[in-house]
Amino acid sequence: MVLPAAQKHQSVVAQSVAAVKAAGLAVPAQEKRLRSMTERIEHLLTAIDDLAHAFEKTEAHHGAVRDHALAFRHDVVPGVARLRESCDILETMVDDSLWPLPKYRELLFFSSSRSGSRRPQPTLRSRHRTLGAPAGRRYTPRRAVASPR
């Protein structure tokens, strides 16, 4: 998901830099940004390969369940962290319209707009319904009751 979006954005930036350079203009800041993005994509690819190798190695582990879990913790979890680090940095570089996942700022600030389109926000009723309440029953939040002293 993330890799194709990053590569597509990299392609767009590379085409833009090439077009500006073809016009005879110097764009060192844009070239630096393109190099940085390329390095991040390389880090992402390396992290994906390392994680796949660690996962295969850990899956081949034969032994007690606890030892298997510890092998995952020592080999796979750090690989996931490295992969996430690369994705987090690319998230700040890739255009919002290409990024396939909600960005952190959207999750933190409950943004209802993404790429110019509005997503419907769930209502209390629809949230309640997804939690398994009957469709006809109204949602009534619990109110704090003062305890007698």
Backbone as a ProteinNet text record, in pm:
[ID]
protein_1_A
[PRIMARY]
MVLPAAQKHQSVVAQSVAAVKAAGLAVPAQEKRLRSMTERIEHLLTAIDDLAHAFEKTEAHHGAVRDHALAFRHDVVPGVARLRESCDILETMVDDSLWPLPKYRELLFFSSSRSGSRRPQPTLRSRHRTLGAPAGRRYTPRRAVASPR
[TERTIARY]
81	0	85.9	177.2	258.4	363.7	426.6	533.7	485.2	375.1	330.4	296.5	237.9	205.1	332.7	432.7	559.2	629.4	629.1	694.1	621.6	490.9	415.3	447.3	451.9	486.2	629.1	718.2	857.6	863.4	785.5	781.4	730.9	627.2	572.3	676.2	743.6	845.8	962.3	1004.2	1114.6	1079.3	956.6	912.9	911.5	868.6	865.6	1006.6	1097.3	1236.1	1297.2	1273.3	1327.8	1271.3	1143.7	1083	1142	1162.3	1218.6	1363.8	1438.9	1578.7	1587.4	1491.9	1489.9	1465.2	1398	1373.6	1495	1599.4	1724.1	1733.4	1648.4	1651	1716.9	1781.6	1844	1744.4	1730.8	1637.1	1705.3	1807.4	1880.5	1795.5	1702.8	1620.3	1527	1471.9	1382.8	1461.2	1582.1	1666.7	1702.8	1731.3	1762.6	1641.7	1522.7	1399.3	1377.7	1404.1	1390.4	1490.7	1615.3	1716.4	1673.7	1622.4	1578	1463.9	1370	1257.9	1306.7	1400.8	1456.3	1526.5	1601.4	1667.6	1564.9	1457.1	1352.8	1284.9	1262	1201.1	1296.6	1424.5	1524.3	1524.5	1515.1	1507.4	1382.5	1271.4	1146.7	1161.7	1219.7	1240	1331.5	1436.6	1527.7	1454.9	1373.3	1298.9	1198.3	1134.3	1039.7	1111.9	1226.6	1303.8	1354.4	1405.3	1454.9	1342.6	1226.1	1112.8	1067.6	1064.4	1025.2	1123.3	1253	1355	1339.6	1320.7	1304.7	1180.1	1072.9	948.8	966.7	1030.8	1054	1141.9	1246.5	1337.7	1262.5	1178.8	1105.2	997.8	932.8	830.5	892.9	1018.2	1085.3	1132.6	1121.2	1164.8	1076.9	1141.4	1067.8	1107.5	1010.4	1037.8	912.2	930.7	817.8	750	625	547.7	612.5	659.3	723.6	848.5	929.6	1050.7	1015.3	907.8	861.6	818.2	746.1	701.6	820.5	918.6	1038.6	1117.1	1120.6	1188.7	1119.1	986.2	911.8	945.2	947.1	973.4	1113.2	1210.3	1347.5	1380.8	1312.7	1346.8	1244.3	1117.1	1013.9	973.5	953.1	906	1002.6	1133.8	1223.3	1215	1192.1	1175.5	1051.1	943.7	820.2	844.6	920	950.7	1030	1128.9	1206.3	1117.9	1030.5	938.1	845.5	795.1	705.3	778	903	980.2	991.2	1021.4	1030.1	895.4	789	654.5	614.8	649.3	614.8	681.1	806.2	876.1	818	791.4	732.8	593.4	521.8	388.1	391.8	498.5	510.1	552.4	605.8	656.9	558	476.1	387	260.3	213.3	93.2	-26.7	-113	-230.4	-318.6	-331.8	-422	-369.9	-240.8	-182.2	-170.7	-167.6	-144.7	-267.2	-250.6	-365.3	-428.1	-363	-410.7	-440.6	-520.6	-537.7	-403.1	-372.1	-246.4	-264.7	-153	-160.7	-238	-214.7	-284.1	-435.2	-477.6	-620.4	-676	-597.8	-642.9	-644.2	-543.2	-532.5	-633	-660.7	-746.4	-882.4	-917.5	-1047.9	-1088.6	-997.4	-1026.7	-1133.3	-1233	-1337.8	-1315	-1211.1	-1186.2	-1055.3	-1055.1	-934.8	-944.3	-845.6	-839.1	-961.8	-1012.8	-1123.9	-1260.3	-1267.3	-1397.4	-1429.9	-1555.4	-1597.3	-1640.2	-1587.3	-1629.4	-1740	-1844.1	-1948.5	-1895.3	-1920.8	-1879.6	-1988.2	-1949.7	-2051.6	-2126.3	-2253.9	-2334.4	-2335.3	-2384.1	-2392.8	-2478.7	-2586.8	-2676.6	-2603.5	-2527.9	-2460.5	-2348.1	-2278.9	-2175.8	-2238.3	-2352.8	-2421.2	-2464.8	-2512.4	-2559.7	-2443.1	-2324.1	-2211	-2164.3	-2198.8	-2160.5	-2256.1	-2358.6	-2444.9	-2580.2	-2615.8	-2746.9	-2852.4	-2974	-3080.8	-3100.6	-3138.3	-3148.6	-3252.5	-3361.4	-3466.9	-3441.8	-3343.9	-3319.1	-3236.3	-3272.7	-3201.2	-3078.2	-2980.7	-2858.8	-2876.1	-2857.9	-2863.2	-2735.3	-2652.3	-2526.9	-2552.2	-2466	-2478.2	-2438.7	-2512.1	-2481.8	-2415.7	-2324.8	-2258.7	-2358	-2363.2	-2454.8	-2371.6	-2410.4	-2335.8	-2358.8	-2252.3	-2265.6	-2300.6	-2389.4	-2427.6	-2311.1	-2299.9	-2189.4	-2234.9
-118.2	0	125.3	133	252.6	263.6	154	156.4	206.5	154.3	207.2	356.3	402.8	545.1	628.8	583.2	656.1	658.1	545.3	540	626.4	630.6	715.8	862.4	900.9	1039.4	1071.6	976.4	994.7	1019.3	945.5	961.3	1100.1	1146	1278.9	1386.7	1375	1473.2	1468.8	1348.9	1335.5	1398.8	1379	1440.4	1592	1642	1786.1	1845.1	1779.4	1826.8	1822.7	1715.3	1704	1813.2	1843.8	1947.2	2084.8	2114.7	2244.6	2254.1	2145.2	2145.5	2157.8	2097.7	2107.3	2250.8	2326.9	2468.2	2553.6	2491.8	2562.9	2626.1	2585.3	2641	2543.9	2599.9	2517.6	2498.2	2375.9	2344.6	2255.6	2309.8	2224.8	2177.5	2258.8	2217.2	2103.1	2110.2	2004	1875.5	1889.3	1771.3	1706.3	1789.3	1736.8	1661.9	1718.7	1653.5	1519.4	1516.4	1392.8	1287.4	1328.9	1236.3	1180.5	1268.5	1226.4	1125.2	1152.3	1060.3	926.2	929.8	806.7	724.7	792.1	722.5	658.8	730.4	677.6	556	560	445.3	326.4	351.1	243.7	185.6	272.5	225	139.5	182.5	107.5	-30.6	-36.1	-165.6	-255.9	-199.9	-277.9	-328.9	-242.1	-282.2	-392.4	-384.3	-488.5	-621.7	-619.8	-742.9	-799.4	-711.3	-756.4	-816.6	-753.5	-804.6	-940.2	-954.9	-1083.6	-1193.2	-1160.1	-1257.6	-1293.2	-1192.2	-1217.8	-1300.3	-1271.9	-1346.5	-1492.4	-1515.7	-1653.6	-1728.3	-1661.3	-1723.3	-1759	-1668.9	-1691.6	-1797.6	-1799.1	-1900.5	-2040.2	-2049.6	-2179	-2226.7	-2139.7	-2172.9	-2283.8	-2387	-2496.7	-2503.1	-2507.9	-2513.2	-2481.6	-2446.7	-2414.5	-2286.2	-2271.4	-2153.9	-2026.2	-2031.4	-1912.8	-1874.9	-1972.3	-1945.7	-1888	-1938.5	-1888.7	-1741.4	-1710.3	-1572.7	-1480.6	-1529.7	-1448	-1423.8	-1524.1	-1506.7	-1398.6	-1397.9	-1292.1	-1156.2	-1149.8	-1021.6	-969.4	-1059.4	-1015.8	-994.7	-1063.7	-1054.6	-976.6	-1006	-947.3	-807.9	-788.7	-659.1	-544.9	-560.8	-452.5	-426	-530	-512.5	-432.1	-457.2	-380.8	-234.4	-211.2	-73.3	0.3	-66.3	-2.7	26	-66.8	-46.9	70.9	77.4	187.9	321	325.1	449.8	502	413.4	453.9	502.6	432.4	472.5	606.9	628.7	755.5	873.4	856.6	965	985.9	877.8	890.5	953	927.8	984.9	1136.9	1197	1342.6	1393.8	1306.9	1349.6	1328.8	1224.8	1186.4	1271.5	1308.9	1388.6	1316.8	1393.6	1336.7	1256.2	1302.2	1232.7	1094.3	1070	940.4	846.7	902.4	820.8	734	601.5	511.3	498.3	551.3	536.3	672.3	677	804.6	848.9	976	1027.3	1056.3	1061.2	1081	1206.9	1315	1439.2	1423.6	1340.3	1315.6	1235.8	1142.4	1063	1144.8	1229.4	1306.5	1419.5	1482.2	1599.1	1573.4	1448.2	1408.5	1488	1500.7	1573.5	1499.5	1572.8	1508.6	1526.3	1600.7	1617.9	1551.6	1490.3	1426	1432.7	1491.5	1503.1	1575.4	1670.9	1750.4	1685.5	1561.5	1496.4	1484.1	1495.8	1484.5	1342.4	1290.1	1158.2	1177	1098	1112.1	1065.9	1146.8	1111.3	1023.8	917.3	830.8	905.2	885	945.6	853.6	904.4	819.3	697.6	718.1	606.8	501	542.4	442.1	374.9	449.3	387.7	284.2	319.4	228.7	102.9	121.1	8.1	-85.9	-29.7	-116.4	-193	-145.2	-216.3	-329.4	-348.4	-462.3	-430.4	-302.6	-267.5	-286.4	-317	-329.4	-197.2	-205.4	-86.8	11.9	-32.9	57.9	122.3	75.8	126.4	253.6	351.1	478.7	470.2	547.7	555	662.6	626	724.8	710.9	815.3	804.4	801.1	733	728.5	863.1	903.4	1030.7	1000.8	1087.7	1070.5	1098.9	1014.4	1030.5	1067.2	1173.6	1217	1116.5	1077.6	982.8	1056.9	997.7	1065	1065.5	1173.9	1185.4	1156.1
0	0	0	93.5	109.7	-0.8	-32.9	-133.1	-269.3	-323.6	-453.2	-448.8	-339	-326.1	-324	-249.7	-241.4	-376.6	-446.1	-576.8	-679.4	-671.9	-764.7	-738.8	-612.2	-578.5	-621.2	-601.3	-644.1	-795	-870.7	-1015.4	-1054.7	-986.7	-1015.3	-985.7	-872.4	-835.4	-933.9	-973.8	-1069.4	-1203.6	-1249.6	-1375.1	-1363.7	-1250.2	-1227.8	-1228.3	-1158.7	-1154.6	-1294.3	-1367	-1503.1	-1594.1	-1580.8	-1664.9	-1634.8	-1507.9	-1470.3	-1515.5	-1499.6	-1544.4	-1695.7	-1767.7	-1913.7	-1958.8	-1873.4	-1904.4	-1872.5	-1819.8	-1793.5	-1656.2	-1564.8	-1430.3	-1333	-1233.5	-1129.7	-1015.9	-970.5	-861.7	-757.5	-690.1	-594.9	-476.7	-428.9	-314.9	-354.8	-475.7	-521.9	-548.5	-600.1	-622.6	-489.2	-389	-256	-199.2	-218.6	-171.6	-243	-372.7	-450.6	-402.8	-377.3	-325.2	-190	-104.7	27.4	16.9	-72.8	-91.8	-144.9	-236.8	-293.2	-184.9	-98.2	12.3	106.2	134.6	222.8	161	31.1	-36	-31.7	-48.7	-36.7	104.2	205.9	344.8	364	304.1	314.4	251.7	133.8	67	148.8	204	288.1	412.7	474	593.7	561.5	443.7	402.8	387.1	318.4	298.7	431.2	518.7	648.9	733.3	729.2	805.8	752.6	621.1	562	603.3	601.3	641.7	789.9	874.4	1018.6	1045.2	972.7	991.7	951.1	835.6	790.9	889.2	937.4	1034.3	1162.8	1209.1	1332.7	1315.2	1200.7	1174.5	1168.5	1126.7	1119.4	1256.4	1355.3	1490.8	1546.8	1595.7	1656.8	1802.8	1885.8	2028	2105.3	2230.2	2316.4	2268.9	2305.4	2264.2	2316.8	2439.9	2499.1	2420.3	2382.3	2304.8	2167.2	2109.8	1980.8	1994.1	2099.8	2124.3	2148.4	2223.5	2248.3	2119.1	2033.1	1904	1821.9	1823.5	1754.2	1814.1	1946.3	2011.8	1979	1971.2	1948.1	1801.5	1711.2	1569.4	1486.5	1505.2	1419.2	1466	1594.7	1644.8	1609.1	1624.8	1581.5	1430.7	1351.9	1207.7	1174.3	1248.4	1230	1266.9	1372.8	1414.5	1307.2	1247.6	1139.4	1018.7	986.5	875.3	902.7	1022.5	1058.3	1052.7	1096.7	1093.3	949.9	856.2	716.4	664.7	700	656.1	715.8	842.1	906.8	836.4	797.8	729.3	589.8	518.6	384.5	391.3	498.4	514	506.3	559.5	556.6	419.7	335.5	205.5	91.4	101.8	-7.8	-3.9	-121.8	-135.5	-72.5	-6.8	61.5	-33	-157	-249.9	-288.4	-271.8	-306.2	-186.4	-65.9	54	81.7	91.8	101.1	239.8	340.7	478.3	539.1	644.3	713.5	770.6	757.3	811.5	959.9	1032	1176.5	1212.4	1139.8	1173.3	1156.7	1062	1044.1	1161.1	1210.6	1324.3	1452.5	1469.6	1592.3	1600.8	1488.9	1491	1428.5	1405.7	1355	1232	1139.2	1016.5	937.3	892.1	813.9	665.4	627.8	484.9	447.8	332.6	280.8	130.1	69.9	-74.9	-130.4	-55.3	-103.8	-88	-46.8	-31.7	116.3	148.9	288.7	317.6	424.5	470	572.1	564.7	666.7	801.7	902.8	1037.2	1099.4	1168.1	1228.1	1338.6	1345.2	1451	1570.3	1680.8	1799	1770.5	1694.9	1664	1582.2	1478.4	1395.9	1474.2	1561.6	1644.3	1736.6	1793.7	1885.8	1811	1691.1	1612.3	1580.7	1553.2	1521.4	1644	1761.7	1882.9	1916	1833.2	1851.5	1910.7	1925.2	1979.3	1871.6	1910.6	1812.1	1738.4	1611.2	1527.2	1578.5	1638.6	1681.7	1816.7	1890.1	2024.9	2019.7	2096.7	2096	2184.8	2146.3	2226.1	2332.2	2455.1	2562	2643.3	2641.1	2714.9	2864.7	2935.6	3081.2	3137.5	3236.9	3301.6	3436.4	3471.5	3600.6	3711.1	3807.8	3920.6	4041.8	4104.1	4223.4	4334.8	4399.1	4508	4636.1	4716.6	4843	4939.2	5011.2	5106.3	5244.6
[MASK]
+++++++++++++++++++++++++++++++++++++++++++++++++++++++++++++++++++++++++++++++++++++++++++++++++++++++++++++++++++++++++++++++++++++++++++++++++++++

